[in-house]
Amino acid sequence: MEAARVHAPVVRLADQQRSPLIAIKSVAKTYISASGSAVPALDNVALDIAPDEFVCIVGPSGCGKSTLLRLIAGLDRVSGGTITLASEPITGPSANVGVVFQSANLLPWMTVRDNVRLPLRVGGYRAKNEARIDALLTMVGLGSFGDKFPYELSGGMQQRVAICRALTRDPKILLMDEPFGALDALTRERMNVELQRIWQASGKTVVLITHSISEAVFLADRVVVMSARPGRILRDLKVGLDRPRAFNDVVGHPEYVKLTRTIRGLLDETEAKEDLLS
């Protein structure tokens, strides 16, 4: 099988002129504990994400990755700095942002189709839009499972339903917080390939949180590496591998090996510093 090729990104004038879809500038987030003490979660985070990009964020446990995702989703407020979506400040949840969590969180008494339809029942979306729901299920390979119930699906299939539900309102952005963390290694690998296909078919901007370095390098256009808490951005690494990617082509490729080693070195270094301070 032909090895995955490294490609140099093509920079077009239109790309240089357009604004980032998500702009994160000098963002800080501090929580107040039950005892009243300040707990800094993020500090001086700055990141721009362009339309159609696939960005993965990795970092040690507790570094604020999920906090950052919640801020982008409008589920929490920044303590300092700004986050904008299409140049507009994020002040709360938006129909332009879909979120997929680690657990599929499907309602067990609803069919697959009804679970996907659920977002249309809130926020002023009253149209049934059956054609779109069927198209989404077909896109993720579940076209014949619309009348099934969650207990009849495997874990990977349930996560595909959760992805469909997040895409029901046709958002510009899909935020994913460790969506495959509970799956076994082989199912997770298959879901990585499936997510790449869904992303390419849907044309969405994707931001994915993961603890898996190999998952991040396989999926992303860029891998953002965060430090230990309070989370800061250590490196923003471009992934120069052609798409579509297959694991047999990518794993062992010099670009893949170089990036995974670089990310592992950064994470080992930040964890060592945390150990010295603890």
Steps between C-alpha positions, in 0.01 A plus 500: 500500500633844411629699798328822602676798348610815673358806334583865527189705580381710210453860613241687294441873508139440603621292796734779608225761489219314677450533874522199732171334579601465866733759656624439855700790641676516839236278659513419870257301710499483879258300712417566863517188717254410776748643753507831311851467356577582136583205274652612167406265215628695196751781463572720197370256236512634144388296199346567158306228317411543133180386329504129402804422717534189714687592820586254778593615850713275722639551848535339843191422707361807672676748271177678398434338160133435577470842662620660177247297301219612734603863452490464120159330530368791708426267794728703729637856510862611475662669801723704272566548128255441215365222281319589179309290248495654152623826660207506747561457877378169642244580769324163528413181311461547126316309227824532303679270748430129547655309791579128536606375843679181607168332576244491221224594751221363281150485647429128534125527444546677167591344167819596321306733271323669792831549682647668192185712461513618865692831441227609257249500787677782685619849411229575246575213260156356437543345157528122505752510215482125449706515181795654686477247784498211253792655310705532820430139600598385152820707515615318816396158372184467710238557233320174584514551879264796542230293673740319735542589868837589660528165682497327161817684388867450575696775679652622174159512333359698794778757460417531130141579601634764742701654214184509284308667784771767531476564124119515483482880500780518242748684727821650366706345781512154656662483845595154626618418853668156506215349295670161459671473838274221624539281190738209457814560292378337177159671509669832578728460199202431275318802644801721426478400133123550508531846660751606233249395233211680674708817535597496133140435395348767726755779455479599867767655718592240764674549835570170676637444851695178543756331722613283208804637317457256211133598462591868493770461233283270288198734500627856523617774269659647814576356843496750787700384804407644840698525821398380844253716694456786462483403136711690250581417140848349472506431125272524198617229257391461137442146375641462149333175392280464194131419530311277507717317754504129577674356805706256293633794297559741789637295791875467456521790252792732590267801541272304732794368703657845529178666616405231752849512649492881518162502673602224742815694586302817570252314722777317687675832561192676634412201723856495636475869588167438672654221707781732613249764610270258683 
